[in-house]
């Protein structure tokens, strides 16, 4: 009888269905879950920091002023026509 139980235990152990095997698997799953949680936290922190940096960049970009564009002086009718065409293209 004891020999039969040992044989059944060995077969279950090989298949990974014994109590020890399931406990080991559960422990591994817990470790993996902990790592996943840590990585998610780190991801959210990095995302938050990148958003803050992007906001600062936007503020700096708004603060930078563009140089005023000098309009070309029109002296003839031909130049006036071309400048009007250029403005229309914009």
Secondary structure, 3 states (H helix, E strand, C coil): CHHHHHHHHHHHHHHCCCHHHHHHHHHHHHHHHHHHHHHHHHHHHHHHHHHHHHHHHHHHHHHCCCCCCCCCCCCCHHHHHHHHHHHHHC
